[in-house]
Amino acid sequence: MIVLFAALVMAASGPPSREVRRYDGTRVGYTVVQTPGVARARQTFELAITLEELRKTPDPSFGRRRLLAGAELTVYLTDPKGAVIDARVASRDGDDGKFAASFTVPRDGIYSAHLAGSAPDGIVLAHAVLVSVGIWPMLEGIAPDTLPAVLPAPAVGDVTHGKLVCARDCAKMPERLSSEIAEGLADDVLLGVVAPNAAGLRELDRNDLLAYVRGQFIRVRDLFPSAVAYVPERRALDSDGIARLKVMAGLPASSAEGLVFVVYSGTPPKGPPTRIEPADRVTKRSLSPKDRLGYVVYGSEGDQEVAIALGKAPDFAIVGARQRDAEGVMRAVKVNAKSALVRRAVELANAYDSEERERAVIDDVLK
C-alpha cells in the first residue's frame, strides 16, 4: 500500500528536472546526473558524471574520497533491446574526475548508459545506469543490459545538440565551406571560422558543435572507414604532370595544385581519425608506409563536390567516391577512371608519392 501510494505521488508530481544515481564500487565511486530527469524522444539529454577514488586509508586533505585524476571515459548507450546505438568519448567537465556526455534518441524507452574506461594505478572503470526517455515513473525490476563484446568506435559529440549550438553561436554556416577546406583544418581553426566564440564554450558544447560541423562535409573516414590518421599535404604538379592534365583531361594549369589527404591505418583511435599537421615531421616519421591505406583528393563538377579515394602506388586504384550537392546532401557515387577528376586525383597522389620516395632515398644516403 505504501509503495503504491509513493508511486501515485511520484506520478502526480511529474518527472524530476534531474535524476541522480550513485554507486560505490571497490575502488571508484560513481555519480551520474541525468538532465532532464526524464527526456523525451528526439530531445537531447545530458549525463554529468563524477568519478571519485575510494581510499582505504584516509587522505589528510581529501579523506576517504577524492576526485579521480587521469581518467579516460567512454559512454556507450544501449537501447531497450540491448543493442549499442551510440557511443561517446566523454567530455571533461571542469575538475579532474568530472565528465559529461549528451545523447539524443529517436524513441521512448528505458535505455542503459555504460561507463567504460581506465585510470592510473590499474583502475578499471565499469558501471551502468538506466536512462528513462518518455517513461515515468521508472519501471520496477529492470537492470542495465550487458555490453556486447564488439563495440563501435565512439563519436566526439552529439550531432543533434551540436546543431542547436550552431544555430545559437555560428556566425558562418558550415555548409558554405568546401569539404576540402574543412577537412584540411584543425578542429580549433575550423570552429574559429564558423563560430568565433567557440573557444569560450563548455567542452561538451564545443565537442557537440564540432560533431555537427564536421558532419556537414565529406570526411576522410567516409571513404576509408578504418582510417586512424591522415595528413593533408599540398602538392603542385611538375611540368610533365601539367602537360598530362591538359592533354588527357583537358584541365587548366590552375588544376595542377591541391591537397592530397594521405590516409593511414593503425590502432583504432577513441574518436575520429587523427589529423596530423604537414609540418609535424616527428609524428610523420612515426607513420609506416606499410600502414598507408591510400589517398583522398577533392574536386568539383559544377556546384557539386566530389571526393575520390585512391589506393596505394603504383596502381592508385579507385577505392570509392562521394558527392556533396549544393544542398549539402551526400551520397556514394561511381566515377569513371578516365574522367578529368580521377586523372587529376591520380596525378596529385603520384606527385606526393614520388616526392616521398625521393626524400626516403636522400635520407638513406645521409644516414
C-alpha positions as CSV (number, residue, x, y, z in Angstrom):
1,M,0.0,0.0,0.0
2,I,2.8,2.4,0.9
3,V,4.7,1.5,-2.3
4,L,1.5,2.2,-4.4
5,F,0.9,5.5,-2.6
6,A,4.5,6.5,-3.3
7,A,4.2,5.7,-6.9
8,L,0.9,7.7,-7.1
9,V,2.7,10.7,-5.5
10,M,5.6,10.4,-8.0
11,A,3.3,10.2,-11.0
12,A,1.2,13.2,-9.7
13,S,4.3,15.4,-9.1
14,G,5.6,14.7,-12.6
15,P,9.1,13.7,-13.8
16,P,12.1,15.3,-12.0
17,S,14.1,18.0,-13.6
18,R,17.2,15.9,-12.9
19,E,17.8,12.3,-11.8
20,V,20.8,11.5,-9.6
21,R,22.2,7.9,-9.3
22,R,25.1,7.0,-7.0
23,Y,27.1,3.8,-6.7
24,D,30.3,2.9,-4.8
25,G,32.4,0.1,-6.2
26,T,35.6,-1.3,-4.7
27,R,37.9,1.5,-5.8
28,V,35.7,4.0,-7.6
29,G,32.5,5.9,-6.6
30,Y,30.2,6.9,-9.5
31,T,27.6,9.7,-9.5
32,V,25.6,10.1,-12.7
33,V,23.1,13.0,-13.0
34,Q,20.7,12.9,-15.9
35,T,19.2,16.2,-17.1
36,P,16.3,16.4,-17.8
37,G,15.5,13.6,-15.4
38,V,13.1,12.1,-18.0
39,A,13.9,13.2,-21.5
40,R,11.5,13.0,-24.5
41,A,12.2,11.2,-27.7
42,R,14.4,13.4,-30.0
43,Q,15.2,15.6,-27.1
44,T,18.9,15.8,-26.1
45,F,19.7,14.7,-22.5
46,E,22.9,15.2,-20.7
47,L,24.8,12.8,-18.3
48,A,27.0,14.6,-15.8
49,I,29.4,12.0,-14.4
50,T,31.6,12.4,-11.3
51,L,34.3,9.7,-10.6
52,E,35.8,9.5,-7.1
53,E,38.6,7.4,-5.9
54,L,37.7,5.5,-2.8
55,R,40.7,5.2,-0.4
56,K,41.1,2.6,2.3
57,T,43.5,4.9,4.1
58,P,42.1,8.4,4.6
59,D,44.0,11.2,2.9
60,P,44.8,14.2,5.2
61,S,43.3,16.6,2.7
62,F,40.5,14.6,1.0
63,G,39.5,12.0,3.5
64,R,38.4,8.7,2.0
65,R,37.0,10.2,-1.2
66,R,38.7,12.4,-3.8
67,L,38.1,13.2,-7.4
68,L,39.7,10.6,-9.7
69,A,42.6,12.2,-11.7
70,G,43.8,11.0,-15.0
71,A,40.7,9.0,-16.0
72,E,39.7,8.3,-19.7
73,L,36.0,7.6,-20.1
74,T,33.7,6.4,-22.9
75,V,29.9,6.2,-22.6
76,Y,28.0,3.5,-24.6
77,L,24.3,3.8,-24.9
78,T,22.2,0.7,-25.4
79,D,18.5,0.7,-26.5
80,P,15.7,-1.3,-24.8
81,K,16.7,-4.4,-26.8
82,G,20.3,-4.2,-25.6
83,A,21.9,-3.0,-28.9
84,V,24.5,-0.3,-28.8
85,I,23.0,2.7,-30.6
86,D,25.6,5.4,-29.7
87,A,29.0,5.8,-28.2
88,R,30.6,8.9,-26.9
89,V,34.1,10.0,-25.7
90,A,33.0,11.7,-22.5
91,S,34.0,15.4,-22.4
92,R,35.9,16.7,-19.5
93,D,33.7,19.0,-17.4
94,G,36.0,21.2,-15.2
95,D,37.8,19.4,-12.4
96,D,39.6,16.0,-12.6
97,G,37.1,13.2,-12.4
98,K,34.2,15.2,-13.8
99,F,32.8,14.4,-17.3
100,A,29.7,15.0,-19.4
101,A,28.1,13.3,-22.4
102,S,25.0,14.2,-24.4
103,F,22.7,11.9,-26.3
104,T,19.5,12.2,-28.4
105,V,17.4,9.1,-29.1
106,P,14.5,8.6,-31.5
107,R,12.1,6.7,-29.3
108,D,10.8,6.4,-25.8
109,G,12.1,3.6,-23.7
110,I,14.4,2.5,-20.9
111,Y,18.0,2.8,-22.1
112,S,21.3,1.9,-20.4
113,A,24.3,4.1,-20.2
114,H,27.5,2.1,-19.8
115,L,30.6,3.9,-18.4
116,A,33.8,2.3,-19.5
117,G,37.4,3.4,-19.2
118,S,40.5,3.4,-17.1
119,A,42.6,5.5,-14.7
120,P,46.1,5.4,-13.3
121,D,47.2,2.6,-10.9
122,G,45.3,0.0,-12.9
123,I,41.8,1.3,-12.1
124,V,39.2,-0.1,-14.4
125,L,36.0,1.9,-14.9
126,A,32.9,-0.1,-15.4
127,H,29.4,0.8,-14.4
128,A,26.0,1.1,-15.9
129,V,22.8,3.1,-15.1
130,L,19.3,3.2,-16.5
131,V,18.2,6.2,-18.5
132,S,14.5,6.9,-18.9
133,V,13.2,8.5,-22.1
134,G,9.5,9.3,-22.1
135,I,8.7,6.8,-19.2
136,W,7.8,7.9,-15.7
137,P,7.8,6.6,-13.0
138,M,10.7,4.3,-13.8
139,L,9.6,0.7,-14.3
140,E,10.5,-1.7,-11.5
141,G,12.6,-4.8,-11.8
142,I,14.7,-3.6,-14.8
143,A,18.5,-3.9,-14.7
144,P,21.0,-2.4,-17.2
145,D,21.9,-4.5,-20.2
146,T,25.3,-6.2,-20.7
147,L,27.6,-4.7,-23.2
148,P,28.4,-6.8,-26.3
149,A,32.0,-7.9,-26.9
150,V,32.3,-5.8,-30.1
151,L,31.8,-2.1,-29.6
152,P,31.6,0.7,-32.1
153,A,34.1,3.5,-32.3
154,P,32.9,6.4,-30.1
155,A,31.9,9.7,-31.6
156,V,33.2,13.0,-30.4
157,G,29.8,14.6,-29.8
158,D,26.0,14.6,-30.2
159,V,25.1,16.0,-33.7
160,T,21.5,16.9,-32.8
161,H,22.7,19.1,-29.8
162,G,25.5,20.4,-31.9
163,K,23.1,21.7,-34.5
164,L,21.3,23.7,-31.7
165,V,24.6,25.1,-30.5
166,C,25.5,26.1,-34.1
167,A,22.1,27.9,-34.5
168,R,23.0,29.9,-31.4
169,D,26.7,30.5,-32.0
170,C,27.7,30.0,-35.6
171,A,28.5,33.3,-37.4
172,K,29.1,31.4,-40.7
173,M,27.0,28.4,-41.5
174,P,29.4,25.4,-42.1
175,E,27.7,24.3,-45.4
176,R,29.3,27.4,-47.0
177,L,32.7,25.9,-46.7
178,S,34.1,23.2,-49.0
179,S,34.8,19.8,-47.7
180,E,38.5,20.0,-48.8
181,I,39.0,23.2,-46.7
182,A,37.1,21.9,-43.7
183,E,38.9,18.5,-43.6
184,G,42.2,20.3,-44.0
185,L,41.7,22.5,-41.0
186,A,42.5,21.6,-37.4
187,D,39.4,21.4,-35.1
188,D,40.1,24.7,-33.3
189,V,40.7,26.5,-36.6
190,L,37.6,25.2,-38.2
191,L,35.4,26.1,-35.2
192,G,37.0,29.5,-35.1
193,V,35.9,30.0,-38.7
194,V,32.3,29.1,-38.2
195,A,31.9,30.2,-34.6
196,P,34.4,32.8,-33.4
197,N,33.3,32.4,-29.8
198,A,33.7,28.6,-29.7
199,A,36.9,28.9,-27.6
200,G,34.7,30.1,-24.7
201,L,32.2,27.2,-24.9
202,R,32.0,24.5,-22.4
203,E,33.9,21.4,-23.7
204,L,30.7,19.4,-24.1
205,D,29.0,22.1,-26.2
206,R,32.3,22.6,-28.2
207,N,32.5,18.8,-28.9
208,D,28.9,18.6,-29.9
209,L,29.3,21.6,-32.2
210,L,32.4,20.0,-33.7
211,A,30.5,16.8,-34.4
212,Y,27.7,18.7,-36.2
213,V,30.1,20.9,-38.2
214,R,32.3,18.0,-39.3
215,G,29.2,16.1,-40.3
216,Q,28.3,18.7,-42.9
217,F,31.3,17.6,-45.1
218,I,32.7,14.6,-46.9
219,R,35.2,13.2,-44.5
220,V,38.2,11.0,-44.9
221,R,36.6,8.3,-42.8
222,D,33.6,8.3,-45.1
223,L,35.9,6.8,-47.8
224,F,38.3,4.9,-45.5
225,P,36.3,3.6,-42.5
226,S,39.4,2.1,-41.0
227,A,41.4,5.3,-41.1
228,V,43.1,6.3,-37.9
229,A,45.2,9.2,-39.1
230,Y,45.6,11.4,-42.1
231,V,48.0,14.2,-43.3
232,P,46.7,16.9,-45.6
233,E,49.6,17.6,-47.9
234,R,49.5,20.4,-50.5
235,R,51.2,19.4,-53.8
236,A,51.8,21.0,-57.1
237,L,52.4,19.1,-60.3
238,D,55.6,19.4,-62.3
239,S,55.6,20.4,-66.0
240,D,55.1,16.8,-67.1
241,G,52.1,16.4,-64.8
242,I,50.6,19.7,-66.0
243,A,51.0,18.6,-69.6
244,R,49.3,15.3,-69.0
245,L,46.4,17.1,-67.4
246,K,46.0,19.4,-70.4
247,V,46.2,16.6,-72.9
248,M,44.3,13.7,-71.3
249,A,41.9,15.6,-69.0
250,G,41.5,18.9,-70.7
251,L,42.1,20.7,-67.4
252,P,43.7,24.1,-67.0
253,A,47.0,24.7,-65.2
254,S,45.1,26.0,-62.2
255,S,44.0,22.4,-61.5
256,A,47.6,21.3,-61.1
257,E,47.7,22.1,-57.4
258,G,45.7,20.8,-54.5
259,L,45.5,18.9,-51.2
260,V,46.3,15.2,-51.1
261,F,45.0,13.6,-47.9
262,V,47.4,10.8,-47.1
263,V,45.5,8.2,-45.1
264,Y,46.9,5.6,-42.6
265,S,45.6,2.7,-40.6
266,G,46.8,1.5,-37.2
267,T,45.5,1.2,-33.7
268,P,41.9,2.5,-33.7
269,P,41.6,5.9,-32.0
270,K,38.9,6.9,-29.5
271,G,37.1,9.0,-32.0
272,P,37.6,10.3,-35.5
273,P,40.9,9.9,-37.3
274,T,43.8,12.0,-36.0
275,R,44.7,14.9,-38.2
276,I,48.5,15.4,-38.4
277,E,50.0,18.7,-39.3
278,P,52.0,18.6,-42.5
279,A,54.8,20.4,-40.7
280,D,54.9,17.8,-37.8
281,R,57.9,15.8,-39.2
282,V,58.4,13.9,-35.9
283,T,54.9,12.4,-36.0
284,K,55.0,11.9,-39.7
285,R,58.2,9.9,-39.4
286,S,56.5,7.5,-37.0
287,L,53.9,6.6,-39.7
288,S,54.9,3.5,-41.5
289,P,54.4,3.3,-45.3
290,K,53.1,-0.2,-44.7
291,D,50.1,1.3,-42.8
292,R,49.3,3.7,-45.6
293,L,45.8,3.0,-46.9
294,G,45.8,5.4,-49.8
295,Y,44.8,8.9,-50.7
296,V,41.7,11.2,-50.8
297,V,41.6,14.1,-53.3
298,Y,38.7,16.5,-53.5
299,G,37.4,18.1,-56.7
300,S,34.2,19.7,-58.1
301,E,31.8,19.3,-61.0
302,G,29.7,22.4,-61.3
303,D,28.2,23.1,-57.9
304,Q,28.9,19.5,-56.7
305,E,31.8,18.4,-54.6
306,V,33.4,15.0,-55.3
307,A,35.9,13.3,-53.1
308,I,37.9,10.4,-54.7
309,A,39.6,7.7,-52.7
310,L,42.6,6.1,-54.3
311,G,44.7,3.0,-53.3
312,K,48.4,3.0,-52.9
313,A,51.0,3.4,-55.6
314,P,51.7,2.3,-58.3
315,D,48.2,1.5,-59.3
316,F,46.2,4.2,-57.5
317,A,43.1,2.1,-57.9
318,I,39.8,3.8,-57.3
319,V,38.6,2.8,-53.8
320,G,35.4,4.8,-53.7
321,A,33.9,8.3,-54.3
322,R,31.4,10.5,-52.5
323,Q,29.5,13.5,-53.8
324,R,28.0,16.5,-51.9
325,D,25.5,18.6,-53.8
326,A,24.6,22.3,-53.4
327,E,22.0,21.4,-50.7
328,G,24.6,19.6,-48.6
329,V,23.2,16.1,-49.4
330,M,26.0,13.5,-49.6
331,R,26.0,10.1,-51.3
332,A,28.3,7.5,-52.7
333,V,28.9,7.7,-56.5
334,K,30.7,5.8,-59.2
335,V,33.4,7.6,-61.1
336,N,35.0,6.9,-64.5
337,A,38.7,6.1,-64.2
338,K,39.3,8.2,-67.3
339,S,37.4,11.2,-66.1
340,A,39.1,14.6,-65.5
341,L,38.5,14.4,-61.7
342,V,40.1,11.0,-61.4
343,R,43.1,11.8,-63.6
344,R,43.8,14.9,-61.5
345,A,43.5,12.9,-58.3
346,V,45.9,10.3,-59.6
347,E,48.4,13.0,-60.7
348,L,48.4,14.7,-57.3
349,A,48.7,11.4,-55.4
350,N,51.5,10.4,-57.7
351,A,53.3,13.7,-57.1
352,Y,53.2,13.1,-53.4
353,D,54.3,9.5,-53.7
354,S,57.2,10.4,-56.0
355,E,58.4,13.2,-53.7
356,E,58.3,10.9,-50.6
357,R,60.3,8.2,-52.4
358,E,62.9,10.7,-53.4
359,R,63.1,12.0,-49.8
360,A,63.5,8.4,-48.5
361,V,66.4,7.8,-50.8
362,I,68.1,11.0,-49.7
363,D,67.5,10.1,-46.0
364,D,69.1,6.7,-46.6
365,V,72.2,8.3,-48.2
366,L,72.6,10.8,-45.3
367,K,72.3,8.1,-42.6
